[in-house]
């Protein structure tokens, strides 16, 4: 199958590379053409526009930074997509946006599958990210080989809109865990513990989490470089609060974490790395959270 891949940021570039490695034909496009440079030697064909991609391939994958950008790209590709083609949207969207987009593409004879992922950019690079497809079962099966090329676990969440909910839930949990991780490490530091030893003790304890093992290590390095920005975190927390209101679920921890991210954006800017919410605490207390032996980026 010939896939088009539009949006070659940190996640998109890695997922497109995994498709190429698995032997799929892939045509790519990003407004920043330099992002495709590492994919060309791997066999990708670089198109000159999103429409050029859509006209040349069987199915189109998009991985874009916001619903607004998704809508712009969709308006460009729909008129030239083949009838019966699939549009696979990997961006994080609200459920209502997923439903609205699916109705729009259906008017052009195109079918939609939502495909948010979770696990982090470093796992996408190694093909170990978790895929969360939503949509018709036959579409999920049609594209399962491609999903298994990009990730190592695939969970069909249900009809369109279902994946939007679980993706927001997983991100909400990660942000809450990150806030807790920073506070825990600061307790260890101010309590006079060796931070590296404390990190390993937490990793081996009932208080461990995926976020502690990954983003906690980057905090101790001081790079904070998870390849995920404060603005993106705030976008996802906004979706979570929206779902909370819709479903009548109080989200006290999510609300408190959102305010921490608002403060971090004011301090460091929206493009700053998401784990820099821990730096707010470091700056407030004049105490850094550095330790030897932790990576600058995850692999």
Backbone torsions as a table, in degrees:
resi	resn	phi	psi	omega
1	UNK	NA	143.3	-178.4
2	UNK	-102.3	115.6	-179.2
3	UNK	-104.3	144.0	167.2
4	UNK	-101.0	141.0	179.9
5	UNK	-128.4	117.1	-177.4
6	UNK	-116.3	119.7	-177.6
7	UNK	107.1	96.1	-172.0
8	UNK	-113.7	47.6	173.7
9	UNK	-73.7	-160.0	-176.2
10	UNK	-56.1	-42.8	-179.0
11	UNK	-79.6	-49.0	-174.6
12	UNK	-59.7	-41.8	-179.1
13	UNK	-62.0	-42.7	-179.7
14	UNK	-67.9	-40.4	-179.9
15	UNK	-68.1	-40.2	176.7
16	UNK	-62.2	-38.8	179.0
17	UNK	-63.9	-36.9	178.8
18	UNK	-68.0	-36.9	176.0
19	UNK	-62.3	-43.1	179.0
20	UNK	-63.1	-42.4	-179.1
21	UNK	-62.6	-31.7	-179.6
22	UNK	-82.2	-2.2	175.5
23	UNK	98.5	5.1	177.6
24	UNK	-75.3	147.4	171.5
25	UNK	-80.9	129.4	-174.1
26	UNK	-135.3	126.4	172.4
27	UNK	-109.1	133.4	-170.2
28	UNK	-124.4	158.4	173.7
29	UNK	-156.0	141.1	169.1
30	UNK	-148.2	148.7	177.5
31	UNK	-57.2	-31.2	174.1
32	UNK	-96.6	96.1	-174.2
33	UNK	-64.2	-20.1	-179.9
34	UNK	-65.6	-22.5	-179.4
35	UNK	-68.2	-16.9	179.6
36	UNK	-90.0	-4.3	-171.7
37	UNK	-58.3	-40.2	-177.8
38	UNK	-77.7	-14.7	-179.5
39	UNK	-86.7	-26.9	-176.6
40	UNK	-61.1	-47.8	178.2
41	UNK	-63.3	-18.5	-179.9
42	UNK	-87.5	-2.5	175.6
43	UNK	114.2	-2.4	-179.9
44	UNK	-70.3	148.6	172.9
45	UNK	-102.3	128.2	-178.8
46	UNK	-92.2	121.7	177.9
47	UNK	-93.9	163.1	-177.7
48	UNK	-90.6	-9.9	179.8
49	UNK	-161.6	166.3	176.3
50	UNK	-64.1	-39.2	179.2
51	UNK	-63.8	-37.8	178.7
52	UNK	-63.6	-38.3	175.5
53	UNK	-60.7	-52.7	-173.6
54	UNK	-61.6	-33.2	-179.0
55	UNK	-75.4	-18.1	-171.8
56	UNK	-102.3	-9.9	-168.3
57	UNK	-120.7	171.1	176.5
58	UNK	-80.0	-42.0	-175.5
59	UNK	-142.9	151.2	-175.8
60	UNK	-118.0	132.0	173.4
61	UNK	-108.9	133.4	174.2
62	UNK	-120.9	143.3	178.2
63	UNK	-141.3	91.9	-165.0
64	UNK	-124.4	161.5	-169.6
65	UNK	-79.1	-18.5	-176.5
66	UNK	-158.2	158.7	176.3
67	UNK	-58.5	-34.2	179.9
68	UNK	-63.6	-42.3	178.2
69	UNK	-67.4	-40.2	177.4
70	UNK	-56.7	-44.0	-178.4
71	UNK	-63.6	-40.5	178.5
72	UNK	-62.1	-46.6	-179.5
73	UNK	-65.3	-40.7	-179.1
74	UNK	-61.1	-41.9	178.2
75	UNK	-61.8	-27.4	-179.5
76	UNK	-81.5	-36.8	-172.1
77	UNK	-91.4	-29.0	-174.0
78	UNK	-58.8	-41.5	-177.4
79	UNK	-63.1	-18.9	-175.9
80	UNK	-113.8	-0.9	177.6
81	UNK	-74.7	144.1	179.4
82	UNK	-69.0	144.4	176.9
83	UNK	-62.0	133.3	-178.2
84	UNK	90.4	-6.0	177.6
85	UNK	-69.4	160.5	177.8
86	UNK	-107.4	134.6	168.1
87	UNK	-101.2	118.1	-178.6
88	UNK	-106.1	113.1	-175.5
89	UNK	-103.2	114.3	-178.2
90	UNK	-97.4	-4.5	179.4
91	UNK	-70.4	157.8	174.8
92	UNK	-83.3	117.8	-178.3
93	UNK	-125.4	160.3	169.1
94	UNK	-74.8	157.5	-177.9
95	UNK	-61.0	-42.9	-179.3
96	UNK	-62.0	-36.1	178.1
97	UNK	-66.9	-40.2	177.9
98	UNK	-59.6	-47.6	-178.5
99	UNK	-63.7	-43.8	-179.5
100	UNK	-63.7	-42.6	179.1
101	UNK	-65.1	-38.7	-178.8
102	UNK	-64.2	-38.1	177.9
103	UNK	-67.0	-36.7	179.7
104	UNK	-65.7	-45.4	-177.5
105	UNK	-70.5	-31.1	-180.0
106	UNK	-62.3	-31.2	178.4
107	UNK	-64.5	-19.3	179.3
108	UNK	-103.1	9.4	-179.7
109	UNK	74.7	19.2	-179.8
110	UNK	-107.8	145.3	178.0
111	UNK	-106.4	149.8	-177.0
112	UNK	-114.2	140.9	167.4
113	UNK	-129.3	124.6	175.4
114	UNK	-84.4	143.2	-176.3
115	UNK	-146.3	64.8	171.1
116	UNK	-67.7	157.8	179.9
117	UNK	-129.9	162.2	178.6
118	UNK	-145.5	148.4	179.4
119	UNK	133.9	-20.8	177.9
120	UNK	105.2	156.0	-176.5
121	UNK	-61.5	-36.7	-177.1
122	UNK	-64.0	-33.7	177.6
123	UNK	-76.0	-30.4	174.9
124	UNK	-62.9	-37.2	-178.8
125	UNK	-64.1	-32.5	-178.2
126	UNK	-99.2	5.4	179.7
127	UNK	72.6	26.5	-177.2
128	UNK	-115.9	14.7	179.6
129	UNK	-75.5	157.2	-179.5
130	UNK	-94.7	129.7	-178.6
131	UNK	-100.6	135.7	-175.5
132	UNK	-124.7	69.0	-176.8
133	UNK	-69.3	147.9	172.6
134	UNK	-134.2	140.3	-179.3
135	UNK	140.0	-166.7	-178.0
136	UNK	-64.4	141.6	-176.6
137	UNK	-60.2	-35.7	-178.0
138	UNK	-68.8	-31.6	176.3
139	UNK	-69.2	-41.0	178.5
140	UNK	-59.6	-42.6	179.9
141	UNK	-69.6	-37.8	178.5
142	UNK	-58.9	-41.3	-174.9
143	UNK	-101.1	8.1	-179.9
144	UNK	-59.0	-42.4	178.1
145	UNK	-57.5	-38.6	178.3
146	UNK	-68.8	-40.7	178.8
147	UNK	-65.1	-38.7	179.3
148	UNK	-71.3	-20.8	173.1
149	UNK	-74.6	-34.5	-177.4
150	UNK	-85.4	-32.8	-176.2
151	UNK	-138.0	170.8	-177.4
152	UNK	-106.0	-8.3	176.1
153	UNK	-137.7	135.1	-177.5
154	UNK	-126.7	122.9	178.8
155	UNK	-122.0	109.8	175.8
156	UNK	-75.1	113.1	-171.3
157	UNK	-85.2	-13.5	-179.6
158	UNK	129.3	-156.7	-178.5
159	UNK	-68.1	168.2	180.0
160	UNK	-52.6	135.0	-176.3
161	UNK	104.1	-26.4	-179.3
162	UNK	-65.4	-41.8	-177.3
163	UNK	-68.2	-31.6	177.3
164	UNK	-60.2	-37.8	-179.0
165	UNK	-69.3	-49.9	-176.6
166	UNK	-66.8	-34.1	178.2
167	UNK	-63.1	-44.5	178.8
168	UNK	-64.3	-39.0	178.4
169	UNK	-62.1	-46.7	-178.2
170	UNK	-64.4	-39.7	178.6
171	UNK	-68.6	-40.9	177.4
172	UNK	-57.3	-45.3	178.3
173	UNK	-61.7	-41.3	-179.3
174	UNK	-62.7	-42.2	-179.3
175	UNK	-67.3	-39.7	177.0
176	UNK	-63.9	-43.7	178.2
177	UNK	-61.1	-37.4	-179.5
178	UNK	-65.3	-43.2	177.2
179	UNK	-60.5	-44.4	178.9
180	UNK	-64.7	-37.8	-180.0
181	UNK	-62.1	-46.0	178.9
182	UNK	-60.6	-41.9	179.7
183	UNK	-66.4	-39.3	179.6
184	UNK	-64.9	-44.2	179.1
185	UNK	-64.4	-35.7	178.6
186	UNK	-68.6	-37.4	175.1
187	UNK	-59.8	-43.2	179.5
188	UNK	-62.5	-45.5	-178.3
189	UNK	-64.8	-47.8	-178.1
190	UNK	-71.6	-18.4	176.3
191	UNK	-86.1	1.5	175.3
192	UNK	86.0	13.0	-179.7
193	UNK	-82.6	155.1	169.5
194	UNK	-70.3	119.8	-171.9
195	UNK	-65.3	-39.1	179.2
196	UNK	-62.5	-44.9	179.1
197	UNK	-65.1	-38.3	178.4
198	UNK	-63.6	-41.5	179.1
199	UNK	-60.1	-44.7	-179.5
200	UNK	-66.9	-36.9	179.1
201	UNK	-65.3	-41.9	177.5
202	UNK	-64.5	-41.2	179.7
203	UNK	-57.5	-33.1	-177.6
204	UNK	-94.5	12.1	-173.8
205	UNK	-112.7	176.5	175.9
206	UNK	-70.9	-12.2	178.1
207	UNK	-90.7	5.7	-177.3
208	UNK	-69.0	156.8	174.3
209	UNK	-153.0	161.4	174.4
210	UNK	-56.0	-40.9	-178.6
211	UNK	-65.7	-41.7	177.3
212	UNK	-58.7	-43.9	-176.9
213	UNK	-68.7	-28.6	-175.1
214	UNK	-103.5	-72.3	-176.3
215	UNK	-68.5	-30.6	175.9
216	UNK	-60.9	-37.8	178.3
217	UNK	-65.7	-37.0	-179.6
218	UNK	-72.3	-29.8	173.6
219	UNK	-64.1	-45.0	-178.8
220	UNK	-66.3	-30.2	174.7
221	UNK	-71.7	-33.6	-177.3
222	UNK	94.7	-0.5	178.0
223	UNK	-83.2	-33.9	-176.5
224	UNK	58.7	13.5	-164.8
225	UNK	-87.4	85.2	178.5
226	UNK	-96.4	-1.9	-177.4
227	UNK	63.6	38.9	177.9
228	UNK	-147.9	124.4	-169.1
229	UNK	-90.1	164.6	175.6
230	UNK	-62.1	-41.2	178.7
231	UNK	-60.2	-40.9	178.2
232	UNK	-65.4	-38.3	177.6
233	UNK	-63.3	-42.7	179.4
234	UNK	-65.6	-36.4	176.3
235	UNK	-59.7	-47.2	-177.2
236	UNK	-69.6	-36.8	176.8
237	UNK	-66.4	-32.8	174.6
238	UNK	-63.3	-41.6	174.9
239	UNK	-60.7	-42.3	-179.1
240	UNK	-62.4	-45.2	178.8
241	UNK	-62.4	-37.3	178.3
242	UNK	-62.7	-45.6	177.3
243	UNK	-63.3	-38.7	178.8
244	UNK	-59.0	-43.7	177.9
245	UNK	-66.3	-42.4	-177.6
246	UNK	-64.6	-40.7	-174.6
247	UNK	-95.9	0.1	178.4
248	UNK	70.3	36.8	-179.0
249	UNK	-114.0	117.4	175.7
250	UNK	-68.7	131.9	-177.2
251	UNK	-120.4	71.0	-174.3
252	UNK	-63.1	-44.8	-178.3
253	UNK	-68.0	-38.8	177.7
254	UNK	-64.2	-39.1	179.3
255	UNK	-64.5	-43.9	179.0
256	UNK	-65.2	-40.4	179.4
257	UNK	-66.2	-38.6	177.9
258	UNK	-59.6	-41.8	179.5
259	UNK	-66.0	-33.7	175.6
260	UNK	-64.4	-40.8	177.8
261	UNK	-67.8	-35.4	175.3
262	UNK	-60.8	-44.2	178.2
263	UNK	-64.3	-38.6	179.2
264	UNK	-66.8	-37.3	177.5
265	UNK	-64.2	-40.3	177.9
266	UNK	-64.3	-35.7	-176.0
267	UNK	-80.8	-39.5	-169.4
268	UNK	-122.4	-10.3	-178.6
269	UNK	95.7	153.7	-176.0
270	UNK	-67.7	-22.4	-179.6
271	UNK	-84.6	-6.4	-180.0
272	UNK	-65.9	158.7	-176.8
273	UNK	-69.5	139.8	-177.8
274	UNK	-53.0	-42.1	-179.6
275	UNK	-65.6	-4.8	179.4
276	UNK	-70.8	-1.3	169.7
277	UNK	-62.4	-26.2	175.7
278	UNK	-69.1	-30.5	179.3
279	UNK	-66.7	-27.7	174.5
280	UNK	-56.0	-44.4	179.5
281	UNK	-69.0	-39.3	176.9
282	UNK	-60.0	-45.9	-179.1
283	UNK	-68.0	-39.6	-179.9
284	UNK	-61.3	-41.1	-175.2
285	UNK	-97.9	-2.9	-178.2
286	UNK	61.2	34.7	-176.1
287	UNK	-133.2	119.6	179.9
288	UNK	-86.4	160.9	-178.9
289	UNK	-114.9	49.8	-178.1
290	UNK	-94.3	146.6	174.5
291	UNK	-151.1	150.6	-179.0
292	UNK	-78.4	149.9	170.5
293	UNK	91.2	14.9	-179.9
294	UNK	-115.1	145.6	-170.1
295	UNK	-76.0	154.3	174.8
296	UNK	-76.1	-36.0	175.5
297	UNK	-139.1	157.4	-180.0
298	UNK	-85.8	147.7	179.7
299	UNK	-124.6	NA	NA
